[in-house]
Amino acid sequence: MVDRIVALSPGPDVLDVGCGTGIAARQFQAAGCRVLGVEPDPRMAEFARRSGVQAEVATFEAWEPGGRDFDAVVAGTAWHWVDPVAGALKARHVLRPGGRLAPFHHVFHTPPEVMEALVTAYRRVVPDSPFTLSSQLTGSALEAYQPLFARIAGGIREAGGFSDPEQWRFGWERSYTRDEWLDQLPTFGNLTQLPPGRLAVVQAGVGAAIDALGGSFTMPYTTVAVTAARTGAP
């Protein structure tokens, strides 16, 4: 995906919106790009700087480009925090002619045994929650993300000055040990709000499911970029 974005951008200057700790930015740097990150969390921005990524602290909507322009504007699993129209308008303003807007998200396809254990444990500790996770047992993960991708594309169309947005999809896999996955669980969605005792119950249930799979599993991912090229005036 990085190579395709770089190849279809007019130059090497990349703006990474919501750069976080710099994970995506470093991959663009490795591809030969000059990257500036914009990140609202000062702690994450400082981590990114320590890893060699230039980062400025601001939300994208409030960030001042100061006359700078770019060949690509990307956002790794962060554009859902950005107003879809205001974000596209700001991107259009800072992109050079032919520059590419390419926010992307990683869609993970959790093995059914692991997802069923998560849903069961979550129901046990939060029985009255409206967020039951039940749809994740029966629905397609990509289908669940389509409303988000439609909002991104709609924002680009409403902003104007871009080619018609399209989706690029890239499949890949990552293997996780039991401990690696349980370390990630507390960072996901509604689990971030659980008190330690209830979170421990969820982790125990999911951990037992991973143990039954042999102590590790392979997670299939699809990375989806909603992308368009700037065609109009800034």
TAHUMO-V589213 format. One record per residue. RES is the residue in three letters. SS is DSSP state (H for helix, E for strand, L for the rest). PHI is phi in whole degrees, -180 to 180 (999 if undefined). OMEGA is omega in whole degrees, 0 to 359 (* if undefined). Layout:
BEGIN
RES/SS/PHI/OMEGA, RES/SS/PHI/OMEGA
END
This chain:
BEGIN
MET/L/999/178, VAL/H/-57/181, ASP/H/-61/182, ARG/H/-70/177, ILE/H/-61/181, VAL/H/-64/183, ALA/H/-65/184, LEU/L/-101/174, SER/L/-106/185, PRO/L/-74/182, GLY/L/-166/189, PRO/L/-97/186, ASP/E/-89/187, VAL/E/-121/172, LEU/E/-105/182, ASP/E/-106/184, VAL/E/-84/183, GLY/L/64/190, CYS/L/-68/179, GLY/L/59/181, THR/L/-86/175, GLY/L/97/184, ILE/H/-61/180, ALA/H/-71/182, ALA/H/-57/181, ARG/H/-66/177, GLN/H/-70/175, PHE/H/-69/175, GLN/H/-62/179, ALA/H/-64/178, ALA/L/-87/176, GLY/L/97/182, CYS/L/-92/167, ARG/E/-97/190, VAL/E/-119/169, LEU/E/-115/177, GLY/E/-99/172, VAL/E/-121/188, GLU/E/-144/182, PRO/L/-74/181, ASP/L/-92/183, PRO/H/-59/181, ARG/H/-68/178, MET/H/-66/179, ALA/H/-60/179, GLU/H/-66/176, PHE/H/-61/180, ALA/H/-61/179, ARG/H/-62/180, ARG/H/-64/179, SER/L/-92/176, GLY/L/99/179, VAL/L/-106/174, GLN/E/-71/184, ALA/E/-141/177, GLU/E/-115/186, VAL/E/-93/178, ALA/L/-180/163, THR/L/-74/183, PHE/L/-64/182, GLU/L/-64/182, ALA/L/-94/184, TRP/L/-65/179, GLU/L/-102/182, PRO/L/-71/177, GLY/L/60/178, GLY/L/83/180, ARG/L/-78/175, ASP/L/-134/193, PHE/E/-142/179, ASP/E/-95/177, ALA/E/-150/170, VAL/E/-118/181, VAL/E/-122/175, ALA/E/-156/181, GLY/E/-92/180, THR/L/52/182, ALA/L/-139/187, TRP/H/-68/178, HIS/H/-68/175, TRP/H/-89/185, VAL/L/-103/174, ASP/L/-59/189, PRO/H/-64/179, VAL/H/-84/180, ALA/H/-61/179, GLY/H/-65/179, ALA/H/-66/177, LEU/H/-63/179, LYS/H/-65/178, ALA/H/-62/178, ARG/H/-60/182, HIS/H/-64/186, VAL/H/-98/180, LEU/E/-86/172, ARG/E/-73/177, PRO/E/-54/183, GLY/E/82/180, GLY/E/-65/189, ARG/E/-114/169, LEU/E/-95/185, ALA/E/-148/171, PRO/E/-70/182, PHE/E/-138/179, HIS/E/-134/178, HIS/E/-100/179, VAL/E/-100/180, PHE/E/-103/184, HIS/E/-110/186, THR/L/-66/176, PRO/L/-53/186, PRO/H/-58/180, GLU/H/-64/181, VAL/H/-73/179, MET/H/-66/180, GLU/H/-63/178, ALA/H/-65/179, LEU/H/-65/182, VAL/H/-63/181, THR/H/-62/181, ALA/H/-68/180, TYR/H/-66/177, ARG/H/-61/183, ARG/H/-68/186, VAL/H/-90/179, VAL/L/-133/186, PRO/L/-66/183, ASP/L/-101/181, SER/L/-74/175, PRO/L/-72/181, PHE/L/-98/186, THR/L/-88/183, LEU/L/67/186, SER/L/-61/183, SER/H/-62/181, GLN/H/-73/176, LEU/H/-79/187, THR/H/-114/186, GLY/L/-94/175, SER/L/-80/178, ALA/H/-61/179, LEU/H/-65/177, GLU/H/-64/180, ALA/H/-64/181, TYR/H/-86/186, GLN/H/-60/176, PRO/H/-58/177, LEU/H/-64/181, PHE/H/-64/178, ALA/H/-67/177, ARG/H/-65/178, ILE/H/-63/180, ALA/H/-63/179, GLY/H/-63/177, GLY/H/-63/179, ILE/H/-65/180, ARG/H/-65/182, GLU/H/-68/179, ALA/H/-66/180, GLY/L/76/178, GLY/L/81/177, PHE/E/-128/167, SER/L/-65/180, ASP/L/-64/183, PRO/L/-65/178, GLU/E/-135/177, GLN/E/-103/170, TRP/E/-107/182, ARG/E/-122/181, PHE/E/-135/180, GLY/E/-93/177, TRP/E/-159/182, GLU/E/-136/172, ARG/E/-144/177, SER/E/-92/180, TYR/E/-127/166, THR/E/-79/178, ARG/H/-54/184, ASP/H/-67/179, GLU/H/-62/182, TRP/H/-72/180, LEU/H/-67/175, ASP/H/-67/181, GLN/H/-81/186, LEU/H/-50/183, PRO/L/-64/181, THR/L/-93/188, PHE/L/-99/166, GLY/H/41/185, ASN/H/-67/180, LEU/H/-67/179, THR/H/-65/183, GLN/H/-96/183, LEU/L/-76/173, PRO/L/-66/187, PRO/H/-53/182, GLY/H/-63/180, ARG/H/-70/177, LEU/H/-61/180, ALA/H/-62/178, VAL/H/-64/179, VAL/H/-63/181, GLN/H/-63/179, ALA/H/-64/179, GLY/H/-64/179, VAL/H/-68/179, GLY/H/-60/179, ALA/H/-63/179, ALA/H/-66/179, ILE/H/-69/175, ASP/H/-58/180, ALA/H/-67/177, LEU/L/-88/180, GLY/L/106/176, GLY/L/93/177, SER/E/-160/176, PHE/E/-156/178, THR/E/-108/181, MET/E/-100/171, PRO/E/-77/177, TYR/E/-124/165, THR/E/-127/174, THR/E/-91/183, VAL/E/-118/174, ALA/E/-104/172, VAL/E/-98/195, THR/E/-136/178, ALA/E/-155/179, ALA/E/-102/178, ARG/E/-73/182, THR/L/-119/185, GLY/L/-99/178, ALA/L/-74/179, PRO/L/-59/*
END
